[in-house]
C-alpha cells in the first residue's frame, strides 16, 4: 500500500488525471543525497527561488551536484489507478521517464 504524499515539498513530480472514466494519480519522491545521506536532493536555490530549469540537482546539506539526466534515471514513480475500461483499481511502481501525454510535456 503506497502512502500518498501530504506535501509537494517532498516530491519531484506529481499528477492527478482523469482518463476517460478512470483516473491516475502518480508521484515521484525526492531521493536522499548519495554522498552524505542527510538531506534530499533538489534543484538549486538562488536568491531564495528554486531554479526550475537547472541542469542539475544539488544537496542542500553538503553541496553535492548530480546531473539532471543521471539523477532522474534513478528515480521511481508510484502510481494509483482505476482502469477506464474494466473499472479495476490498483497500484504500480516503475522507473521514472519524462515524456509527453496528449501533447503535454511532463
C-alpha positions as CSV (number, residue, x, y, z in Angstrom):
1,X,0.0,0.0,0.0
2,X,1.5,3.3,-1.1
3,X,1.4,6.3,1.2
4,X,0.2,9.3,-0.7
5,X,2.3,12.5,-0.2
6,X,1.0,15.1,2.1
7,X,3.0,17.9,0.6
8,X,4.7,18.8,-2.7
9,X,7.8,19.6,-0.7
10,X,9.0,16.0,-0.8
11,X,8.3,15.4,-4.5
12,X,10.0,15.8,-7.8
13,X,6.8,15.2,-9.8
14,X,3.0,14.8,-9.1
15,X,0.0,14.4,-11.3
16,X,-3.7,13.6,-10.8
17,X,-5.5,12.9,-14.1
18,X,-8.8,11.7,-15.3
19,X,-8.5,9.2,-18.2
20,X,-12.0,8.6,-19.7
21,X,-14.0,7.0,-16.8
22,X,-10.8,6.1,-15.0
23,X,-8.2,8.0,-13.1
24,X,-4.5,8.1,-12.4
25,X,-2.5,9.6,-9.6
26,X,1.3,9.4,-9.8
27,X,4.1,10.9,-7.8
28,X,7.9,10.7,-7.6
29,X,9.6,11.2,-4.2
30,X,12.9,13.1,-4.0
31,X,15.9,10.8,-3.2
32,X,18.5,11.1,-0.4
33,X,21.9,12.6,-1.2
34,X,24.1,9.6,-2.3
35,X,27.2,11.3,-0.7
36,X,26.0,12.5,2.8
37,X,22.6,10.8,3.2
38,X,21.5,13.7,5.4
39,X,19.2,15.6,3.0
40,X,17.0,15.2,-0.1
41,X,18.4,16.2,-3.5
42,X,16.7,19.1,-5.2
43,X,17.1,21.9,-7.7
44,X,19.5,24.6,-6.7
45,X,18.1,27.7,-4.9
46,X,19.4,31.1,-5.9
47,X,18.3,34.3,-4.2
48,X,15.5,32.4,-2.3
49,X,14.0,30.9,-5.5
50,X,14.3,27.5,-7.0
51,X,15.9,27.3,-10.4
52,X,13.3,25.0,-12.1
53,X,15.2,24.6,-15.4
54,X,18.6,24.0,-13.8
55,X,20.6,21.2,-15.5
56,X,21.5,19.6,-12.1
57,X,20.2,18.5,-8.7
58,X,22.1,19.7,-5.6
59,X,22.2,18.5,-2.0
60,X,21.4,21.5,0.3
61,X,23.5,19.9,3.1
62,X,26.8,19.1,1.5
63,X,26.6,20.8,-1.9
64,X,27.0,17.5,-3.9
65,X,25.8,18.0,-7.5
66,X,24.4,15.4,-9.9
67,X,23.3,15.9,-13.5
68,X,19.6,16.1,-14.3
69,X,19.6,13.0,-16.6
70,X,21.6,10.7,-14.3
71,X,19.6,11.8,-11.3
72,X,16.2,11.3,-12.9
73,X,17.3,7.9,-14.3
74,X,17.5,6.5,-10.7
75,X,14.0,7.7,-9.6
76,X,10.9,5.6,-9.4
77,X,7.2,6.7,-9.9
78,X,4.4,5.4,-7.7
79,X,1.0,5.1,-9.3
80,X,-2.5,4.6,-8.1
81,X,-5.0,4.0,-10.9
82,X,-8.5,3.0,-11.9
83,X,-8.9,1.4,-15.3
84,X,-11.3,3.3,-17.6
85,X,-12.4,0.1,-19.3
86,X,-12.9,-2.6,-16.7
87,X,-13.1,-0.4,-13.5
88,X,-10.3,-2.3,-11.7
89,X,-8.1,-0.3,-9.5
90,X,-4.6,-0.9,-8.2
91,X,-1.1,0.4,-7.5
92,X,2.1,0.1,-9.5
93,X,5.6,1.3,-9.5
94,X,8.0,1.8,-12.4
95,X,11.1,3.7,-13.5
96,X,10.5,7.5,-13.9
97,X,10.7,8.6,-17.5
98,X,9.6,12.0,-18.6
99,X,7.6,12.1,-21.8
100,X,4.6,13.8,-23.3
101,X,1.0,12.7,-22.8
102,X,-1.8,14.0,-25.1
103,X,0.5,16.8,-26.2
104,X,1.5,18.0,-22.8
105,X,5.2,17.7,-21.7
106,X,5.5,16.4,-18.1
